[in-house]
Amino acid sequence: GTGGSPVSFGTWERAHTLNATAIPTPTYTIAAGVDAAQYYQRLTTYPIPAVVNTGTPCSGTTLLPRLVADGFFNVGATTDLELVDTQASSIVVFGLAGGTALPAPLPLFGCSLWLDVTGPVVAVANVSSASGYTALPIAVPSNPLLAGQTFSAQGFVFGATTTDVANATTFTIQ
């Protein structure tokens, strides 16, 4: 497709589940448009730079915290930045900056800082769950002028004994 139009790559598939141990050869009689087991598939692609991870996590423990987005950042929608595999019940800080992640990292806590701190940076603190998870919902306003704007984020975990640094994520608003 062109112009950002969705293109269907899907096919019509049908399945049948049998409860017998010996599988008989099934015979199907399907009236047109009466099949109740239709499954439609759709594959939609997005531009590759919509969400890009940069760098690798750094930790003084065996857990390596990872920053991921639970979807694409679209005008008028909310998407979560998720920090997973963190130390349980620790202070977590999400750093957000305008523009892409740095091409080469700066040293920080013995790890790599990928955010461009020469411009404005917003920090949002939270506490990770007992399972080592936290999320930051980002609501993109319904303003079409935001489409194409690029931001970067990185996660920092302040545990009881170590400070861990996650990878960075650069995202472009769609």
Steps between C-alpha positions, in 0.01 A plus 500: 500500500592862475423811696474317834190309390449163670550204269349161576733200472248274673331184385184323598573198721273234646565256784319201644549347845421135555435341839561138391837332564504346153482777246245419231511661161258788539252595234398862484187639348522876503223717374621829355545759776389264783839391640514599869873431533647772284823661607622803316866597519643842439859614493563872514849640478631825645809697410805338661607814692162521681657336812873426516692354795855622557773356720491218750393496863759522776458353847698411809261207552396208281187689387543719193226764492347549154303798376237412241192664350174306502409640160552790264459862602204637307338842507199492734594169665675379816796262487693359796872506542567188707804429712527124555743276688580765758590446862177446696346795685772743389490864402478526122558816299395541138705766321344658189676732255426659165667348195669166444731314734864603485717334232759417769419468870628705792625318813256495795521278813742276310235455231394684182283812485332525159277805563603836360519704821606821322132582444195472722465170685193392696539245780203306640547284810305190594548184708535160339265221601599194702540321166739767364268687264387858459339698219476863399190577290568769241191669361569668167261795453268505198712753316602401145803730526656244737518235226862447401643638827770280652575443869726268695470336840719300736429326830700513823450269799622602845508174696610425852860428402545599133390753243397334175457665163271370225541534126363808328199515270446755224145542376343701225139608537282362221 
